Amino acid sequence: MSHEEHRAKAPKKFKFAVITVSDTASVGKREDLSGYYIIEELKKVGNENVYYKIVPDEKLAILKAVLEALDKADVVITTGGTGVTRRDVTIETIKPLFDKELVGFGEIFRLKSFEEIGTAAVLTRATAGIIRDKESKVVFCLPGSLNAVKIGVEIIKREAYHILKHARE
């Protein structure tokens, strides 16, 4: 079966959660433009936002939010905490939860980022994976910048449905 045939049999919409990881946004010092962008873009194509939270760059806060989101959503998207500073702990927190990592997401994300920002794209550790619980869920970890989120959301809008279909087989 071709990837187009698979896509045709994939779900047409999903419930999604957005978690913004940001010390400054979590205390109200910065507006969460990236989180709002993700919500608006995915709602435009018929998906339902069922969870939204802003948390500081702290492992326990991130983990708690992700676990809450997994109870409600088919797709969880985090934004922020994917860089290389000491406070960037999103990947270290979420990646151990993956039953399967989707390394291709990060590779394509970095390729698209490279086209826009050049070799600085190596600084992101954006990734995605499948978490299997009662039902398989997909988690995408995006950087916090609005431009990076725009790149990631375009990939998610094209492939999340297809990924969900395969994850649930």
N, C-alpha and C positions, 0 to 999 in steps of 0.2 A: 504494500500500500504506500502510495506517495505521501510526502509531508502535507500536500494540499488535501488529499483524501482524509488524512488524520485530522487536520484542522477542521474539516467540514463536520466531523463527528465529535468534536470537542465541545465542552459547555459554551453557551453563548454569553453568559454573564457569571459573575462570581461576587461573593461577599469579601470585602477587603478591609484591612486594618492598616493604619499609618502610625508609626512611632518615630517621633523626632528626638534624636539624641543630641542635646546641646546644653552645656552649662548655662550659657547666657539666655537662651530662649526659655529654659526651665524656671528662671527667676524673673521673667518678664522684661529683660533688658534688650531683647531683640525679637522682632516679629518673625513668626515661622512661615516665611514665604514658600519654602520648599515643601513643607507638609501640606499647606493649603493647595499648592499647585498639583501635587499628586492626587489629592482628593477630588479636585475639580476636573482634572483630565480623565480620571477613571470613571467618574460619575457621568461625564459627557457621553461615554460609550455604553452606558446602561448598567454599570456595576454599582453595587450598594456598599457604601461606607458604613461599617458597623462598629468601628472602634478607632479612637484617635487619642493619642497621649503624647505629651512632651516630657522627657525625663533627662536628668543630668547624665554626664558621661561617667556613670558608675555601674559596675557589673551587676550588682543586685537590683538596681532600679531598672536596668535594661532587661534583665532576665524576667523579673516580675511582669513587666509590661508585655513582653513577648508571650509568656505563658497565658496571660489574660486574653491577649489577642487571638491566640490559637484556639481558645474555647469558642470564639465567635466567628472567625473569618476563615475563608478558604485560602486567601493570599494575604501575607503580612509583608509590608514594605517598611523598612527602616531607612531613615535618612540621617546621616551624620555619624561621626566616630569611626570612619573607615580609613583615616590617614595614618600617619606614622608617629604622631606625638605621643607622649606618655598617657595623655588623657583619652586617646582614641582606643577604646576597648570594645567596640561593638562586635567586631569580627571574633575576638577571643571569647566573647560571651556567647555568641549565637552559633558559631561553627561547630562546637562540640555537640549541639543538638541535632545536627544534620544526620539523617540516615544515608542520604546521597547528596554529594555536592555537585552543583551544576557549574563546573569550571568554565564552560563555554560562555556563560553569561558574563563573567568577569573579563574573559578574553575579548569578547565583542565590545563590551563596555569600554575597555581600555583602547581598543582600536578606534572606536568612534571618538573617544576623548582625544586620542593622539591627533586625529584629523583636525581638531579644534584648538588644542593647547600644546601640541608637540610632545616632547619627551617628558614633560611634567606629569603626563598621564601615569607614569610608573609609580607615582606617590599614592595612588588609590589602591585599596585592597577590596574594592566592590566585589561581591560574590552573591551566589544564590544557592539554595538547596531545598531538598525535600525533607520534611519532618513527618514521620509516620506515627500517628496516634490511633484513635478510633477510625479516623479518616485521614488520608494523606493531605498535607498542606504544603504550600510553596512559600518560601521566605526569600525576599530580595533585600540585600543590604546595599544601599546607595550612599554616596558621599552627601554632604550637607549643602553644597553650593547649588543654587538654583539652576545654573547652566548644566551641571552634572546631572541633576535630577531630571531635567528635560531630556537628556540623552537616555537615561535609564528608563523613563516612563515610555518612551517610544518603543524600546525593546520589549518592555513588559506588555504594552498594549498589543503587540504582535504575537507574543509567544506564551503568555501566562495561561491562556485557555488550553493550548496544545500541551503544555507541561502538565497541567492539572489532569488532562485526559490520561496521559501515560502514567502519571504518578498513582492514579487510582486503579490501574489495571492489575 
